[in-house]
Amino acid sequence: MTTTLDLLDRLISFDTVSKNSNLELASFVESHLKTHGFTVHRITDPAGNKTGLYAEKGPQGKGVLLSAHTDVVPTEGQSWTKDPFRLTRESNRLYGRGTTDMKGYVASVLSLAQRADASSLREPVKIVLSYDEEVGCIGIQQMLGRLAPMLGQPRACFVGEPTEMQVAIGHKGKAALRAVCHGENGHSALAPNFVNALHLATDFVSELRRLQKAFATNGHSDPAYSIPYTTLHVGMLSGGQALNIVPDRAELTFEYRHLASDLGRDILAQIQAAAARVGASYRSRCAEARVEIEQYNAYPGLDISTTDSVIPYAQKLAKSNGTTKVAFGTEAGYFSELGIPTVVCGPGSMEGQGHKPDEYLEMEQLTACDAMMDRILQDLSR
């Protein structure tokens, strides 16, 4: 635990808010892993400002994959009573940005790396650390092309997002979209003579609300989620230049988070049909009236069968009897799509601490994670 706490102290000290580079943290982690006998590969982003890491130690074979992200959410606008980038221990709590989401898990993984004896391993330990997870799992998307051939087929992957050390076997997929609504300019004194782009935008929002109601009342349902159906959410709406000008352009950004039983392509088709209806309703007055849809990011959900053998394996290692599904997204779906049996299991509470001021991790959660790492190491050893 002393080693894990020392590592967490160093990890918290790196300001890896997603807008910043993570190269200093990556260099520290790379040096630590190489010192303890791991082969480490950098997978740098296209701009060269950030990097992911893939590390491996032990003989050739399936092994177990431990996965985490290195970026954290911003602290601006939050009322912190402690330095967010300095680990503070008070009683049984460890305070700092990322203690829960998810540098506590990373510290535990690096502590395992220090204990792993290559001569005793009968299967490899594999580690993936990504960047830009907090802004839509962008980093892992950029890494996959180089990462997938190196990974092989581990017999299990643990994505260490905070689940209070429960074994999570599912979360919804997500897509982020932009709708650009086109109308026509005119003087506001003659507003009824023109097609206001904001009117198209608000009509489209109404269409999305009707679609949301259909998912809630008649769509697929999974009671394992606190909100058991597919959801749509409009986050931002903007348009117009001045009060006395009818706006010819408005833009809204929105998302859907979907159950595995609701295919993303089908949801997108329904959204595009709704956009077409709105545009058509104004076309007789303005030939240019339309709503253009762009899906600019998406990540897959996770949906592990309750009969999958990875579940009892993960439960044994985590000392957890049940399973759960989480409301938030993770990188787990990417590993699952590669055919790797994947669960989400890590220390801390996302609901209680994730993205909040004075974020903290309970010591007992970190202790439980270290114990899971010991059991993983024992399982991989002769």
URHUDA-V892004 format. One record per pair of residues at least 24 apart in sequence whose C-alpha atoms are under 7 Angstrom apart, sorted by the first residue. I is the first residue (numbers start at 1). J is the second residue. D is the distance in Angstrom with one decimal. If there is no record, write none. Layout:
i j d
I J D
I J D
This chain:
i j d
1 367 6.9
3 111 6.2
4 107 5.4
4 108 5.6
4 111 5.4
7 107 5.4
8 103 6.6
8 104 6.2
8 107 5.1
9 86 6.9
9 87 5.3
11 103 6.6
12 85 5.3
12 86 6.0
12 87 6.2
12 96 6.5
12 97 6.6
12 98 6.7
13 85 4.8
13 86 5.4
14 85 6.8
15 85 6.5
16 70 6.9
16 71 5.0
16 72 5.9
17 71 5.5
17 72 4.7
17 73 5.3
17 74 5.5
18 71 5.3
18 72 6.1
18 73 6.5
18 132 5.6
18 134 6.8
21 49 5.5
21 50 5.3
22 50 5.4
22 51 6.9
23 49 7.0
23 50 5.6
23 51 6.4
26 51 7.0
33 113 6.7
36 113 6.8
36 114 5.7
43 143 6.2
45 142 6.8
50 131 6.9
51 131 6.6
52 129 5.5
52 130 4.5
52 131 5.9
53 128 5.8
53 129 5.1
53 130 6.6
54 127 5.7
54 128 4.7
54 129 6.6
55 126 5.8
55 127 5.1
55 128 6.6
56 124 6.5
56 125 5.7
56 126 4.5
56 127 6.3
57 118 6.7
57 124 5.4
57 125 5.4
57 126 6.8
58 118 5.2
58 121 5.7
58 123 6.0
58 124 4.2
58 125 6.5
59 122 6.4
59 123 5.7
59 124 5.6
60 123 6.7
60 124 6.5
61 123 5.6
61 124 6.3
62 123 6.6
62 124 6.9
62 152 7.0
62 153 5.6
62 154 4.2
62 155 5.7
63 123 4.8
63 124 4.6
63 125 5.8
63 126 6.9
63 154 5.0
63 155 6.1
63 380 7.0
64 124 6.8
64 125 5.6
64 126 6.0
64 154 5.3
64 155 6.0
64 156 5.2
64 157 5.9
65 125 6.4
65 126 4.6
65 127 5.6
65 154 6.2
65 156 6.3
65 157 4.5
65 158 6.3
66 126 6.2
66 127 4.9
66 128 6.3
66 157 5.9
66 158 5.1
66 159 6.2
67 127 5.9
67 128 4.8
67 129 6.0
67 158 6.1
67 159 4.7
67 160 6.4
68 106 6.5
68 128 6.4
68 129 5.1
68 130 6.4
68 159 6.0
68 160 5.9
69 129 5.2
69 130 4.5
69 131 5.6
69 133 6.2
70 103 7.0
70 129 6.4
70 130 6.0
70 131 5.5
71 131 5.6
71 132 5.9
71 133 6.7
71 134 6.7
72 98 5.8
72 134 6.6
73 134 6.5
73 355 6.3
78 357 5.6
79 357 5.9
80 357 5.2
80 358 5.3
81 358 6.6
82 358 6.7
92 362 5.8
92 363 5.3
93 360 6.0
93 361 5.6
93 362 4.7
93 363 5.8
94 360 5.1
94 361 5.1
94 362 6.3
94 363 6.7
95 358 6.2
95 359 5.7
95 360 4.1
95 361 6.6
96 358 6.6
96 359 5.7
96 360 6.1
97 359 5.9
99 359 6.8
99 360 5.7
99 361 5.6
100 162 6.3
100 347 6.8
100 348 5.1
100 349 6.9
100 353 6.8
100 354 6.5
100 360 6.2
100 361 5.3
101 161 6.5
101 162 6.4
101 354 6.0
102 161 6.1
104 366 6.7
105 160 5.9
105 346 6.3
105 347 6.5
108 369 6.7
108 370 5.6
112 373 6.1
116 377 6.9
120 381 5.3
120 382 5.7
121 380 5.8
121 381 4.2
121 382 6.0
122 380 5.8
122 381 5.2
122 382 5.6
123 380 5.3
123 381 7.0
137 299 6.8
137 331 6.4
153 340 6.0
154 340 6.2
155 340 6.6
155 341 6.3
156 310 6.5
156 340 6.3
156 341 5.0
156 342 5.8
157 340 6.7
157 341 6.1
157 342 4.6
157 343 6.4
158 342 6.1
158 343 5.4
158 344 5.7
158 345 6.2
159 332 6.1
159 343 6.3
159 344 4.6
159 345 6.0
160 344 5.8
160 345 5.0
160 346 4.1
161 344 6.2
161 345 6.1
161 346 5.1
162 345 6.6
162 346 4.6
162 347 4.9
162 348 4.7
162 349 5.3
162 350 5.6
163 345 5.6
163 346 5.4
163 347 6.2
163 348 6.2
163 349 5.8
163 350 6.9
164 346 6.3
164 347 5.0
164 348 4.8
164 349 5.5
164 365 6.8
165 318 6.5
165 345 5.3
165 346 4.9
165 347 5.3
166 320 5.9
166 323 6.5
166 324 6.9
166 345 5.9
167 314 6.8
167 315 6.5
167 320 6.9
167 323 5.0
167 324 6.2
167 343 6.5
167 344 6.1
167 345 5.2
168 323 5.6
168 324 4.6
168 325 5.0
168 326 6.6
168 343 5.8
168 344 4.9
168 345 6.2
169 302 6.8
169 303 6.1
169 304 5.3
169 323 6.7
169 324 6.3
169 325 5.7
169 343 5.4
169 344 6.6
170 302 4.6
170 303 4.5
170 304 6.2
170 325 4.6
170 326 6.5
171 301 5.4
171 302 5.1
171 303 6.8
171 325 5.7
171 326 5.2
171 327 6.0
171 328 6.6
171 329 6.2
172 257 5.7
172 258 5.2
172 259 5.2
172 260 6.8
172 301 4.5
172 302 6.6
172 329 6.6
173 257 5.4
173 258 5.3
173 259 6.7
173 299 5.8
173 300 4.5
173 301 3.6
173 329 6.8
174 255 7.0
174 256 5.7
174 257 4.4
174 258 6.3
174 298 5.5
174 299 5.5
174 300 6.6
175 255 5.5
175 256 5.5
175 257 6.7
175 295 6.9
175 297 5.7
175 298 4.0
175 299 6.5
176 254 6.0
176 255 4.5
176 256 6.9
176 295 5.9
176 296 6.0
176 297 5.2
176 298 6.1
177 253 5.7
177 254 5.4
177 255 5.8
177 293 7.0
177 294 5.5
177 295 4.2
177 296 5.7
178 252 5.8
178 253 4.5
178 254 6.4
178 293 5.8
178 294 5.1
178 295 6.3
179 251 5.7
179 252 5.3
179 253 6.3
179 291 6.3
179 292 5.5
179 293 4.6
179 294 6.4
180 250 5.9
180 251 4.5
180 252 6.7
180 291 5.6
180 292 5.1
180 293 6.7
181 249 5.6
181 250 5.1
181 251 6.1
181 290 5.9
181 291 4.4
181 292 6.4
182 248 5.6
182 249 4.8
182 250 6.8
182 288 6.7
182 289 5.2
182 290 5.4
182 291 6.4
183 248 4.2
183 249 6.0
183 288 6.6
183 289 5.0
184 247 6.5
184 248 4.1
185 245 6.6
185 246 5.1
185 247 5.4
185 248 4.9
186 245 5.8
186 246 5.0
187 244 6.1
187 245 5.1
187 246 6.1
188 244 4.7
188 245 5.2
188 246 5.5
191 246 6.3
195 286 6.7
196 246 5.8
196 247 5.6
196 248 6.2
197 247 5.7
197 248 5.1
197 249 5.1
197 250 5.4
198 239 6.5
198 247 6.9
198 250 5.6
200 278 6.5
201 250 6.5
203 278 6.7
204 275 6.4
204 278 6.3
207 274 6.2
220 261 6.7
224 324 7.0
224 325 6.1
225 325 6.2
225 326 6.9
225 327 6.7
229 259 6.7
230 257 5.7
230 258 4.3
230 259 5.6
231 256 5.5
231 257 5.3
231 258 6.4
232 256 4.4
232 257 6.6
260 301 6.7
260 303 6.6
300 333 5.2
300 334 6.7
301 333 5.2
302 332 6.4
302 333 4.7
310 341 6.0
317 372 5.4
317 375 5.8
317 376 6.5
318 372 5.2
